[in-house]
Amino acid sequence: MDIRAILGGLAFAVMWSSAFTAARVIVAAAPPLSALSLRFLISGLLGVAVAYALGQTWRLTPAQWRATIIFGICQNGLYLGLYFIAMQTVEASLAAIIASTMPLMVALAGWALLGERMRPLGVAGLIAGFVGVTLIMGARFQGGADPVGVALCVIGMISLTAATMMVRGATSGGNFLMIVGLQMLVGCVVLALPAAMLETLEIDWSWKLVGAYVYATLVPGLAATLSWVWLVNRIGAVKAATFHFLNPFLGVAIAAVFLGEALGPLDVVGVSIIAGGILAVQLSRQKAGAPVQPG
């Protein structure tokens, strides 16, 4: 892993982690599902256009179409849709911590449901990761965290984990950016109906909202995906996934800096344990050569 790969991995981790802070700003001023559906429309059209300019096509294999539809519904519709609703009451730092457990949940599901072998380092990482989550959840609930919002985040993460397990490897065969763009358009369609039925289009316009929306659309929504594709092509998905261990730190830090969210001692300890657990799991999978999906 050379210096360019390291810098690319750091950039991806920062962009991914910053999405929760931007989302928190957006949902405080705009209806969440409507805002997210429009974001997917813009990001999806841009992604498809860039993919087409790079010579990619929407003539996908049946497995790729299946992955596109499943991920469009489960990742963009359920996972992010539930997160945007939840983040009206859940702090960005807590949402980022829950989302960053994605590698742990995929590893646990692979071991428990598919019988995948796990090295002792991976088992230790899983245990450590969930201990860290327990510490943080206990502290946050005592501090008044909204249990309904937290439950929506957890359900969204379970949905994304299930989708990842169902379509692992199905996106191989090229046209990756085109697939991502089409997934976003699927998410736009999935969210448009409930947004129209349940939400009133009332927006508290401000430059802060506009900046957060543009940033969320172009950076976590599109640039992070391009960075991930570049990183995977350079060093492989398994090595690239080790950068996920930075997400708990970065998600909490970015929310503290830009939103002024409080950071307690148990948060610091819990985040450190989670990050160590994620790193241990990813290093274990790297040695075993297991496939890894982006989070």
VENQUI-V459576 format. One line per field, one symbol per residue. phi: phi as a letter, one per 40 degrees, with the letter a starting at -180 (. if undefined). burial: I if it has 16 or more other C-alpha atoms within 10 Angstrom, else O. A space follows every 50 residues. Layout:
phi: ???
burial: ???
This chain:
phi: .ccccccccccdccccccccccccccccbacccccccccccccccccccc ccccgcbccccdccccccccccccccccdcccccccccbbcccccccccc cdccccccccccbbgccbcdccccccccdcccccdccdcccccgcccccc ccccccccccccccccbdgccchggcccccccdccccdcccccccccbbb cbbccacccccccccccccccbccccccccccccbgcccccccccccddc ccccccccbgccbcdcccccccccdcccccccccccccgccbccc
burial: OOOOIOOIIIIIIIIIIIIIIIIIIIIOIIIIIIIIIIIIIIIIIIIIIO IOOOOIIOOIOOOIIIIIIIIIIIIIIIIIIIIIIIIIIIIIIIIIIIII IIIIIIIIIIOOOOOOOIIOIIIIIIOIIIIIIOIIIOIIOOOOIIOOII OIIIIIIIIIIIIIIOIOOIIOOOIIIIIIIIIIIIIIIIIIOOIOOOOO OOOOOOOOIOOIIOIIIIIIIIIIIIIIIIIIOIOOIIIIIIIIIIIIII IIIIIIOOIOIOOOOIIOOIIIIIIIIIIIIIIIIIOOOOOIIOI
